[in-house]
């Protein structure tokens, strides 16, 4: 279902919560990733209990 957010029509599609910046290594103590801000906006607007604090 299409939605309107910030006067912009968002067509139905899947969204990734994040994308990895660097490959994950078994010995790594740190993971770098980018959060998808569109995913967070949509979750805040349309999910009843998103388990996230905004």
N, CA, C, O and CB atoms as a CASP TS submission, in Angstrom:
PFRMAT TS
TARGET T0000
AUTHOR 0000-0000-0000
METHOD Language model
MODEL 1
PARENT N/A
ATOM      1  N   UNK     1       0.845  -1.165   0.000  1.00  0.00           N
ATOM      2  CA  UNK     1       0.000   0.000   0.000  1.00  0.00           C
ATOM      3  C   UNK     1       0.899   1.239   0.000  1.00  0.00           C
ATOM      4  O   UNK     1       1.868   1.309   0.755  1.00  0.00           O
ATOM      5  CB  UNK     1      -0.966  -0.008   1.220  1.00  0.00           C
ATOM      6  N   UNK     2       0.577   2.198  -0.835  1.00  0.00           N
ATOM      7  CA  UNK     2       1.342   3.440  -0.893  1.00  0.00           C
ATOM      8  C   UNK     2       0.985   4.337   0.290  1.00  0.00           C
ATOM      9  O   UNK     2      -0.149   4.315   0.769  1.00  0.00           O
ATOM     10  CB  UNK     2       1.084   4.177  -2.225  1.00  0.00           C
ATOM     11  N   UNK     3       1.939   5.115   0.755  1.00  0.00           N
ATOM     12  CA  UNK     3       1.747   6.035   1.875  1.00  0.00           C
ATOM     13  C   UNK     3       2.296   7.405   1.501  1.00  0.00           C
ATOM     14  O   UNK     3       3.108   7.529   0.584  1.00  0.00           O
ATOM     15  CB  UNK     3       2.437   5.500   3.161  1.00  0.00           C
ATOM     16  N   UNK     4       1.848   8.429   2.215  1.00  0.00           N
ATOM     17  CA  UNK     4       2.375   9.782   2.018  1.00  0.00           C
ATOM     18  C   UNK     4       3.074  10.201   3.305  1.00  0.00           C
ATOM     19  O   UNK     4       2.478  10.188   4.382  1.00  0.00           O
ATOM     20  CB  UNK     4       1.233  10.799   1.633  1.00  0.00           C
ATOM     21  N   UNK     5       4.337  10.571   3.179  1.00  0.00           N
ATOM     22  CA  UNK     5       5.133  11.036   4.317  1.00  0.00           C
ATOM     23  C   UNK     5       5.834  12.318   3.886  1.00  0.00           C
ATOM     24  O   UNK     5       6.478  12.362   2.837  1.00  0.00           O
ATOM     25  CB  UNK     5       6.172   9.941   4.792  1.00  0.00           C
ATOM     26  N   UNK     6       5.705  13.351   4.695  1.00  0.00           N
ATOM     27  CA  UNK     6       6.311  14.655   4.374  1.00  0.00           C
ATOM     28  C   UNK     6       5.922  15.110   2.974  1.00  0.00           C
ATOM     29  O   UNK     6       6.766  15.581   2.211  1.00  0.00           O
ATOM     30  CB  UNK     6       7.845  14.583   4.493  1.00  0.00           C
ATOM     31  N   UNK     7       4.639  14.969   2.636  1.00  0.00           N
ATOM     32  CA  UNK     7       4.098  15.366   1.322  1.00  0.00           C
ATOM     33  C   UNK     7       4.779  14.635   0.168  1.00  0.00           C
ATOM     34  O   UNK     7       4.795  15.133  -0.958  1.00  0.00           O
ATOM     35  CB  UNK     7       4.248  16.871   1.127  1.00  0.00           C
ATOM     36  N   UNK     8       5.337  13.469   0.439  1.00  0.00           N
ATOM     37  CA  UNK     8       6.005  12.673  -0.589  1.00  0.00           C
ATOM     38  C   UNK     8       5.344  11.301  -0.632  1.00  0.00           C
ATOM     39  O   UNK     8       5.205  10.649   0.403  1.00  0.00           O
ATOM     40  CB  UNK     8       7.544  12.550  -0.309  1.00  0.00           C
ATOM     41  N   UNK     9       4.936  10.858  -1.814  1.00  0.00           N
ATOM     42  CA  UNK     9       4.305   9.548  -1.954  1.00  0.00           C
ATOM     43  C   UNK     9       5.390   8.471  -1.904  1.00  0.00           C
ATOM     44  O   UNK     9       6.354   8.501  -2.669  1.00  0.00           O
ATOM     45  CB  UNK     9       3.486   9.457  -3.285  1.00  0.00           C
ATOM     46  N   UNK    10       5.211   7.531  -0.997  1.00  0.00           N
ATOM     47  CA  UNK    10       6.134   6.407  -0.858  1.00  0.00           C
ATOM     48  C   UNK    10       5.430   5.173  -1.422  1.00  0.00           C
ATOM     49  O   UNK    10       4.446   4.705  -0.850  1.00  0.00           O
ATOM     50  CB  UNK    10       6.569   6.189   0.650  1.00  0.00           C
ATOM     51  N   UNK    11       5.924   4.650  -2.527  1.00  0.00           N
ATOM     52  CA  UNK    11       5.330   3.454  -3.101  1.00  0.00           C
ATOM     53  C   UNK    11       5.748   2.246  -2.284  1.00  0.00           C
ATOM     54  O   UNK    11       6.846   2.197  -1.730  1.00  0.00           O
ATOM     55  CB  UNK    11       5.740   3.286  -4.578  1.00  0.00           C
ATOM     56  N   UNK    12       4.845   1.267  -2.223  1.00  0.00           N
ATOM     57  CA  UNK    12       5.129   0.071  -1.438  1.00  0.00           C
ATOM     58  C   UNK    12       6.386  -0.592  -1.964  1.00  0.00           C
ATOM     59  O   UNK    12       6.547  -0.790  -3.169  1.00  0.00           O
ATOM     60  CB  UNK    12       3.941  -0.910  -1.473  1.00  0.00           C
ATOM     61  N   UNK    13       7.258  -0.927  -1.058  1.00  0.00           N
ATOM     62  CA  UNK    13       8.482  -1.661  -1.364  1.00  0.00           C
ATOM     63  C   UNK    13       9.071  -2.142  -0.054  1.00  0.00           C
ATOM     64  O   UNK    13       8.629  -1.743   1.023  1.00  0.00           O
ATOM     65  CB  UNK    13       9.506  -0.779  -2.154  1.00  0.00           C
ATOM     66  N   UNK    14      10.043  -2.977  -0.150  1.00  0.00           N
ATOM     67  CA  UNK    14      10.724  -3.413   1.062  1.00  0.00           C
ATOM     68  C   UNK    14      11.851  -2.424   1.376  1.00  0.00           C
ATOM     69  O   UNK    14      12.421  -1.804   0.478  1.00  0.00           O
ATOM     70  CB  UNK    14      11.280  -4.867   0.902  1.00  0.00           C
ATOM     71  N   UNK    15      12.153  -2.294   2.652  1.00  0.00           N
ATOM     72  CA  UNK    15      13.224  -1.411   3.102  1.00  0.00           C
ATOM     73  C   UNK    15      14.152  -2.192   4.018  1.00  0.00           C
ATOM     74  O   UNK    15      13.706  -3.005   4.827  1.00  0.00           O
ATOM     75  CB  UNK    15      12.654  -0.160   3.826  1.00  0.00           C
ATOM     76  N   UNK    16      15.422  -1.940   3.885  1.00  0.00           N
ATOM     77  CA  UNK    16      16.401  -2.505   4.806  1.00  0.00           C
ATOM     78  C   UNK    16      16.581  -1.545   5.973  1.00  0.00           C
ATOM     79  O   UNK    16      16.637  -0.329   5.786  1.00  0.00           O
ATOM     80  CB  UNK    16      17.761  -2.775   4.091  1.00  0.00           C
ATOM     81  N   UNK    17      16.669  -2.094   7.171  1.00  0.00           N
ATOM     82  CA  UNK    17      16.914  -1.266   8.344  1.00  0.00           C
ATOM     83  C   UNK    17      18.301  -0.630   8.286  1.00  0.00           C
ATOM     84  O   UNK    17      18.478   0.528   8.665  1.00  0.00           O
ATOM     85  CB  UNK    17      16.767  -2.095   9.621  1.00  0.00           C
ATOM     86  N   UNK    18      19.280  -1.395   7.809  1.00  0.00           N
ATOM     87  CA  UNK    18      20.642  -0.862   7.734  1.00  0.00           C
ATOM     88  C   UNK    18      21.411  -1.537   6.605  1.00  0.00           C
ATOM     89  O   UNK    18      20.998  -2.574   6.085  1.00  0.00           O
ATOM     90  CB  UNK    18      21.379  -1.057   9.076  1.00  0.00           C
ATOM     91  N   UNK    19      22.539  -0.931   6.235  1.00  0.00           N
ATOM     92  CA  UNK    19      23.483  -1.531   5.299  1.00  0.00           C
ATOM     93  C   UNK    19      24.855  -1.511   5.961  1.00  0.00           C
ATOM     94  O   UNK    19      25.227  -0.541   6.622  1.00  0.00           O
ATOM     95  CB  UNK    19      23.498  -0.769   3.918  1.00  0.00           C
ATOM     96  N   UNK    20      25.588  -2.579   5.775  1.00  0.00           N
ATOM     97  CA  UNK    20      26.930  -2.660   6.353  1.00  0.00           C
ATOM     98  C   UNK    20      27.892  -1.777   5.569  1.00  0.00           C
ATOM     99  O   UNK    20      27.847  -1.731   4.340  1.00  0.00           O
ATOM    100  CB  UNK    20      27.433  -4.122   6.369  1.00  0.00           C
ATOM    101  N   UNK    21      28.762  -1.078   6.291  1.00  0.00           N
ATOM    102  CA  UNK    21      29.775  -0.241   5.657  1.00  0.00           C
ATOM    103  C   UNK    21      31.015  -1.077   5.370  1.00  0.00           C
ATOM    104  O   UNK    21      31.650  -0.928   4.326  1.00  0.00           O
ATOM    105  CB  UNK    21      30.129   0.974   6.551  1.00  0.00           C
ATOM    106  N   UNK    22      31.351  -1.952   6.305  1.00  0.00           N
ATOM    107  CA  UNK    22      32.521  -2.808   6.157  1.00  0.00           C
ATOM    108  C   UNK    22      32.095  -4.257   6.328  1.00  0.00           C
ATOM    109  O   UNK    22      31.157  -4.540   7.074  1.00  0.00           O
ATOM    110  CB  UNK    22      33.627  -2.430   7.181  1.00  0.00           C
ATOM    111  N   UNK    23      32.765  -5.172   5.654  1.00  0.00           N
ATOM    112  CA  UNK    23      32.437  -6.595   5.847  1.00  0.00           C
ATOM    113  C   UNK    23      32.635  -7.018   7.297  1.00  0.00           C
ATOM    114  O   UNK    23      33.527  -6.520   7.984  1.00  0.00           O
ATOM    115  CB  UNK    23      33.299  -7.473   4.929  1.00  0.00           C
ATOM    116  N   UNK    24      31.805  -7.928   7.748  1.00  0.00           N
ATOM    117  CA  UNK    24      31.891  -8.421   9.123  1.00  0.00           C
ATOM    118  C   UNK    24      32.934  -9.528   9.174  1.00  0.00           C
ATOM    119  O   UNK    24      32.899 -10.468   8.380  1.00  0.00           O
ATOM    120  CB  UNK    24      30.505  -8.934   9.633  1.00  0.00           C
ATOM    121  N   UNK    25      33.866  -9.404  10.124  1.00  0.00           N
ATOM    122  CA  UNK    25      34.890 -10.434  10.325  1.00  0.00           C
ATOM    123  C   UNK    25      34.626 -11.115  11.649  1.00  0.00           C
ATOM    124  O   UNK    25      34.168 -10.482  12.600  1.00  0.00           O
ATOM    125  CB  UNK    25      36.329  -9.829  10.289  1.00  0.00           C
ATOM    126  N   UNK    26      34.910 -12.387  11.712  1.00  0.00           N
ATOM    127  CA  UNK    26      34.653 -13.157  12.930  1.00  0.00           C
ATOM    128  C   UNK    26      35.396 -12.580  14.133  1.00  0.00           C
ATOM    129  O   UNK    26      34.885 -12.634  15.252  1.00  0.00           O
ATOM    130  CB  UNK    26      35.055 -14.614  12.724  1.00  0.00           C
ATOM    131  N   UNK    27      36.590 -12.030  13.924  1.00  0.00           N
ATOM    132  CA  UNK    27      37.395 -11.527  15.040  1.00  0.00           C
ATOM    133  C   UNK    27      37.137 -10.048  15.329  1.00  0.00           C
ATOM    134  O   UNK    27      37.723  -9.492  16.257  1.00  0.00           O
ATOM    135  CB  UNK    27      38.869 -11.738  14.748  1.00  0.00           C
ATOM    136  N   UNK    28      36.291  -9.423  14.567  1.00  0.00           N
ATOM    137  CA  UNK    28      36.061  -7.980  14.718  1.00  0.00           C
ATOM    138  C   UNK    28      35.248  -7.692  15.982  1.00  0.00           C
ATOM    139  O   UNK    28      34.293  -8.403  16.295  1.00  0.00           O
ATOM    140  CB  UNK    28      35.333  -7.414  13.475  1.00  0.00           C
ATOM    141  N   UNK    29      35.638  -6.653  16.692  1.00  0.00           N
ATOM    142  CA  UNK    29      34.894  -6.232  17.864  1.00  0.00           C
ATOM    143  C   UNK    29      33.982  -5.059  17.556  1.00  0.00           C
ATOM    144  O   UNK    29      33.343  -4.511  18.454  1.00  0.00           O
ATOM    145  CB  UNK    29      35.842  -5.870  18.981  1.00  0.00           C
ATOM    146  N   UNK    30      33.918  -4.673  16.295  1.00  0.00           N
ATOM    147  CA  UNK    30      33.173  -3.492  15.886  1.00  0.00           C
ATOM    148  C   UNK    30      32.501  -3.745  14.534  1.00  0.00           C
ATOM    149  O   UNK    30      33.111  -4.308  13.625  1.00  0.00           O
ATOM    150  CB  UNK    30      34.105  -2.257  15.812  1.00  0.00           C
ATOM    151  N   UNK    31      31.257  -3.332  14.414  1.00  0.00           N
ATOM    152  CA  UNK    31      30.540  -3.430  13.146  1.00  0.00           C
ATOM    153  C   UNK    31      30.088  -2.021  12.773  1.00  0.00           C
ATOM    154  O   UNK    31      29.459  -1.339  13.582  1.00  0.00           O
ATOM    155  CB  UNK    31      29.314  -4.425  13.242  1.00  0.00           C
ATOM    156  N   UNK    32      30.401  -1.580  11.560  1.00  0.00           N
ATOM    157  CA  UNK    32      29.986  -0.269  11.094  1.00  0.00           C
ATOM    158  C   UNK    32      28.840  -0.442  10.108  1.00  0.00           C
ATOM    159  O   UNK    32      28.906  -1.274   9.203  1.00  0.00           O
ATOM    160  CB  UNK    32      31.170   0.498  10.444  1.00  0.00           C
ATOM    161  N   UNK    33      27.782   0.357  10.295  1.00  0.00           N
ATOM    162  CA  UNK    33      26.641   0.283   9.396  1.00  0.00           C
ATOM    163  C   UNK    33      25.962   1.640   9.288  1.00  0.00           C
ATOM    164  O   UNK    33      26.149   2.509  10.139  1.00  0.00           O
ATOM    165  CB  UNK    33      25.645  -0.775   9.875  1.00  0.00           C
ATOM    166  N   UNK    34      25.179   1.810   8.240  1.00  0.00           N
ATOM    167  CA  UNK    34      24.353   3.008   8.038  1.00  0.00           C
ATOM    168  C   UNK    34      22.904   2.640   8.275  1.00  0.00           C
ATOM    169  O   UNK    34      22.411   1.666   7.708  1.00  0.00           O
ATOM    170  CB  UNK    34      24.545   3.601   6.607  1.00  0.00           C
ATOM    171  N   UNK    35      22.208   3.414   9.113  1.00  0.00           N
ATOM    172  CA  UNK    35      20.775   3.223   9.310  1.00  0.00           C
ATOM    173  C   UNK    35      20.024   3.871   8.155  1.00  0.00           C
ATOM    174  O   UNK    35      20.417   4.929   7.665  1.00  0.00           O
ATOM    175  CB  UNK    35      20.313   3.815  10.671  1.00  0.00           C
ATOM    176  N   UNK    36      18.952   3.236   7.729  1.00  0.00           N
ATOM    177  CA  UNK    36      18.103   3.770   6.677  1.00  0.00           C
ATOM    178  C   UNK    36      17.056   4.681   7.328  1.00  0.00           C
ATOM    179  O   UNK    36      16.149   4.201   8.007  1.00  0.00           O
ATOM    180  CB  UNK    36      17.425   2.617   5.852  1.00  0.00           C
ATOM    181  N   UNK    37      17.184   5.981   7.122  1.00  0.00           N
ATOM    182  CA  UNK    37      16.286   6.943   7.763  1.00  0.00           C
ATOM    183  C   UNK    37      14.848   6.814   7.254  1.00  0.00           C
ATOM    184  O   UNK    37      13.907   7.069   8.006  1.00  0.00           O
ATOM    185  CB  UNK    37      16.791   8.363   7.528  1.00  0.00           C
ATOM    186  N   UNK    38      14.666   6.423   5.997  1.00  0.00           N
ATOM    187  CA  UNK    38      13.314   6.192   5.484  1.00  0.00           C
ATOM    188  C   UNK    38      12.634   5.066   6.254  1.00  0.00           C
ATOM    189  O   UNK    38      11.447   5.157   6.571  1.00  0.00           O
ATOM    190  CB  UNK    38      13.354   5.859   3.980  1.00  0.00           C
ATOM    191  N   UNK    39      13.373   4.016   6.554  1.00  0.00           N
ATOM    192  CA  UNK    39      12.825   2.898   7.322  1.00  0.00           C
ATOM    193  C   UNK    39      12.357   3.385   8.696  1.00  0.00           C
ATOM    194  O   UNK    39      11.280   3.012   9.161  1.00  0.00           O
ATOM    195  CB  UNK    39      13.880   1.769   7.476  1.00  0.00           C
ATOM    196  N   UNK    40      13.168   4.215   9.335  1.00  0.00           N
ATOM    197  CA  UNK    40      12.809   4.719  10.658  1.00  0.00           C
ATOM    198  C   UNK    40      11.577   5.623  10.602  1.00  0.00           C
ATOM    199  O   UNK    40      10.718   5.542  11.480  1.00  0.00           O
ATOM    200  CB  UNK    40      13.986   5.479  11.267  1.00  0.00           C
ATOM    201  N   UNK    41      11.477   6.480   9.589  1.00  0.00           N
ATOM    202  CA  UNK    41      10.301   7.350   9.446  1.00  0.00           C
ATOM    203  C   UNK    41       9.031   6.524   9.252  1.00  0.00           C
ATOM    204  O   UNK    41       8.003   6.784   9.877  1.00  0.00           O
ATOM    205  CB  UNK    41      10.486   8.317   8.259  1.00  0.00           C
ATOM    206  N   UNK    42       9.121   5.534   8.384  1.00  0.00           N
ATOM    207  CA  UNK    42       7.954   4.695   8.097  1.00  0.00           C
ATOM    208  C   UNK    42       7.565   3.893   9.330  1.00  0.00           C
ATOM    209  O   UNK    42       6.379   3.760   9.631  1.00  0.00           O
ATOM    210  CB  UNK    42       8.239   3.749   6.912  1.00  0.00           C
ATOM    211  N   UNK    43       8.532   3.365  10.034  1.00  0.00           N
ATOM    212  CA  UNK    43       8.254   2.603  11.250  1.00  0.00           C
ATOM    213  C   UNK    43       7.573   3.474  12.289  1.00  0.00           C
ATOM    214  O   UNK    43       6.590   3.058  12.904  1.00  0.00           O
ATOM    215  CB  UNK    43       9.542   2.014  11.823  1.00  0.00           C
ATOM    216  N   UNK    44       8.086   4.676  12.487  1.00  0.00           N
ATOM    217  CA  UNK    44       7.505   5.595  13.470  1.00  0.00           C
ATOM    218  C   UNK    44       6.069   5.946  13.110  1.00  0.00           C
ATOM    219  O   UNK    44       5.207   6.031  13.985  1.00  0.00           O
ATOM    220  CB  UNK    44       8.346   6.871  13.574  1.00  0.00           C
ATOM    221  N   UNK    45       5.812   6.150  11.825  1.00  0.00           N
ATOM    222  CA  UNK    45       4.507   6.609  11.365  1.00  0.00           C
ATOM    223  C   UNK    45       3.453   5.513  11.328  1.00  0.00           C
ATOM    224  O   UNK    45       2.289   5.770  11.635  1.00  0.00           O
ATOM    225  CB  UNK    45       4.639   7.209  10.007  1.00  0.00           C
ATOM    226  N   UNK    46       3.838   4.292  10.958  1.00  0.00           N
ATOM    227  CA  UNK    46       2.836   3.293  10.607  1.00  0.00           C
ATOM    228  C   UNK    46       2.855   2.003  11.421  1.00  0.00           C
ATOM    229  O   UNK    46       1.960   1.174  11.256  1.00  0.00           O
ATOM    230  CB  UNK    46       2.995   2.952   9.203  1.00  0.00           C
ATOM    231  N   UNK    47       3.830   1.807  12.280  1.00  0.00           N
ATOM    232  CA  UNK    47       3.893   0.567  13.062  1.00  0.00           C
ATOM    233  C   UNK    47       3.334   0.869  14.467  1.00  0.00           C
ATOM    234  O   UNK    47       3.740   1.835  15.113  1.00  0.00           O
ATOM    235  CB  UNK    47       5.382   0.006  13.137  1.00  0.00           C
ATOM    236  N   UNK    48       2.411   0.033  14.917  1.00  0.00           N
ATOM    237  CA  UNK    48       1.739   0.278  16.190  1.00  0.00           C
ATOM    238  C   UNK    48       2.718   0.256  17.365  1.00  0.00           C
ATOM    239  O   UNK    48       2.690   1.152  18.209  1.00  0.00           O
ATOM    240  CB  UNK    48       0.643  -0.758  16.408  1.00  0.00           C
ATOM    241  N   UNK    49       3.572  -0.749  17.425  1.00  0.00           N
ATOM    242  CA  UNK    49       4.553  -0.865  18.512  1.00  0.00           C
ATOM    243  C   UNK    49       5.913  -1.187  17.884  1.00  0.00           C
ATOM    244  O   UNK    49       6.277  -2.359  17.788  1.00  0.00           O
ATOM    245  CB  UNK    49       4.129  -1.976  19.561  1.00  0.00           C
ATOM    246  N   UNK    50       6.657  -0.188  17.462  1.00  0.00           N
ATOM    247  CA  UNK    50       7.874  -0.435  16.689  1.00  0.00           C
ATOM    248  C   UNK    50       9.079  -0.899  17.496  1.00  0.00           C
ATOM    249  O   UNK    50      10.112  -1.215  16.905  1.00  0.00           O
ATOM    250  CB  UNK    50       8.239   0.791  15.971  1.00  0.00           C
ATOM    251  N   UNK    51       8.989  -0.954  18.824  1.00  0.00           N
ATOM    252  CA  UNK    51      10.108  -1.339  19.684  1.00  0.00           C
ATOM    253  C   UNK    51      11.283  -0.374  19.561  1.00  0.00           C
ATOM    254  O   UNK    51      12.408  -0.721  19.922  1.00  0.00           O
ATOM    255  CB  UNK    51      10.564  -2.748  19.346  1.00  0.00           C
ATOM    256  N   UNK    52      11.035   0.824  19.059  1.00  0.00           N
ATOM    257  CA  UNK    52      12.072   1.835  18.932  1.00  0.00           C
ATOM    258  C   UNK    52      11.594   3.109  19.602  1.00  0.00           C
ATOM    259  O   UNK    52      10.418   3.462  19.508  1.00  0.00           O
ATOM    260  CB  UNK    52      12.431   2.090  17.448  1.00  0.00           C
ATOM    261  N   UNK    53      12.502   3.803  20.280  1.00  0.00           N
ATOM    262  CA  UNK    53      12.177   5.113  20.855  1.00  0.00           C
ATOM    263  C   UNK    53      12.683   6.171  19.899  1.00  0.00           C
ATOM    264  O   UNK    53      13.828   6.111  19.452  1.00  0.00           O
ATOM    265  CB  UNK    53      12.804   5.298  22.286  1.00  0.00           C
ATOM    266  N   UNK    54      11.837   7.141  19.580  1.00  0.00           N
ATOM    267  CA  UNK    54      12.232   8.197  18.657  1.00  0.00           C
ATOM    268  C   UNK    54      12.327   9.508  19.391  1.00  0.00           C
ATOM    269  O   UNK    54      12.649  10.531  18.787  1.00  0.00           O
ATOM    270  CB  UNK    54      11.249   8.308  17.493  1.00  0.00           C
TER
END
